[in-house]
Amino acid sequence: MDDFITALPKAELHLHIEGSLEPELMFALAKRNRIDIPFASVDAVREAYSFSRLQDFLDIYYAGADVLRTEADFRDLAAAYFARAAADGVVHAEIFFDPQTHTDRGIPFQVVADGLLAAMRDAEADHGLTSKLILCFLRHLDEDAAFATLKAAEPWLDRIEGVGLDSSEVGHPPEKFARVFAAAGDMGLKRVAHAGEEGPPDYVWQALDLLRIDRLDHGNRSLEDPALVRRLADEGMTLTVCPLSNLKLCVVDDMGDHPLDRMLAAGLNATVNSDDPAYFGGYVADNYRAVAAARGLGKADLARLARNSFTGSFLDDAAKARHLAALDAFVAAN
């Protein structure tokens, strides 16, 4: 089953590029940029990853991002992720980036965007892996800051697929960003949002009705509301589920309790993703393996998850059809 999972053609739809910063690269960039970091060794960084709450994770996530200073840093960061993703059978990725994490510490938007876009071009040339870029607003900041970020992004909007909403969920409901999401929609951008991870089902309703999202990130707590589950199924909404992240942040207490198979049984278009793999202990194939072993998923279930990843992507219909044909051929041969 391990080989099947690795080779299974798949897309990844929920990946924070800053969350793919491995300790080894953190140290290399700190040395290159002559930055002091509060860790004595790679092992000390990994030990600090023993958090159990979203906010504890975010604290170290933002500290780690401080080593990212130049266009080359962002290019190297994304290149490392794409190499790992390609080795895991990922043929298309839609990656989040958090420009406010960088612009708030004086790094120009251009440095971030150009570095990531260069790595995206390299990934297609080197691995045949296509990708799209999604700009996320930090929800613990205010609406004005989000509007300022959207304004700063305008020269790159032809290369940015959509906007998202991440960071601390509880206490920062989607309704806080309704106007900036409306503005983004008017610009032709796709809209996604984290909701129903730590926040209640009401946050998912808000994301649907007020942000008018095209895709739901996480969404685990939707299962607490049968009417919401029916709506998500009826509308064909894709959920970007992150099993190892859910375990690390105690959204579930044990992988054996993960609701992924219940989502599928309820008719939800669930997908498997790695979220922040450097911090949560695994890239996308590791997430497939973990939930497959814990919940007894078979090849048909895994193929369905991979299929959902393509149908839920923002690729055009022709590209989706090509990937689905390749997936069907792989499953028929394996």
HELIX and SHEET records of a PDB file:
HELIX    1   1 ASP A    2  ALA A    7  1                                   6    
HELIX    2   2 ILE A   17  SER A   20  5                                   4    
HELIX    3   3 PRO A   23  ARG A   32  1                                  10    
HELIX    4   4 VAL A   42  ALA A   48  1                                   7    
HELIX    5   5 LEU A   54  ALA A   65  1                                  12    
HELIX    6   6 GLU A   71  ALA A   87  1                                  17    
HELIX    7   7 PRO A   99  THR A  103  1                                   5    
HELIX    8   8 PHE A  109  HIS A  127  1                                  19    
HELIX    9   9 GLU A  143  ALA A  152  1                                  10    
HELIX   10  10 GLU A  154  ARG A  159  5                                   6    
HELIX   11  11 PRO A  174  PHE A  177  5                                   4    
HELIX   12  12 ALA A  178  ASP A  186  1                                   9    
HELIX   13  13 PRO A  201  ASP A  209  1                                   9    
HELIX   14  14 ASN A  220  GLU A  224  5                                   5    
HELIX   15  15 PRO A  226  GLU A  235  1                                  10    
HELIX   16  16 PRO A  243  LYS A  248  1                                   6    
HELIX   17  17 MET A  255  ASP A  257  5                                   3    
HELIX   18  18 LEU A  260  ALA A  265  1                                   6    
HELIX   19  19 PRO A  277  PHE A  280  1                                   4    
HELIX   20  20 VAL A  284  ARG A  295  1                                  12    
HELIX   21  21 LYS A  299  THR A  311  1                                  13    
HELIX   22  22 ASP A  317  ALA A  333  1                                  17    
SHEET    1   A 8 LYS A  10  HIS A  16  0                                        
SHEET    2   A 8 VAL A  90  PHE A  97  1                                        
SHEET    3   A 8 THR A 130  LEU A 138  1                                        
SHEET    4   A 8 GLY A 162  ASP A 166  1                                        
SHEET    5   A 8 LYS A 190  ALA A 195  1                                        
SHEET    6   A 8 ARG A 215  HIS A 218  1                                        
SHEET    7   A 8 THR A 238  VAL A 241  1                                        
SHEET    8   A 8 ASN A 269  VAL A 272  1                                        
END                                                                             
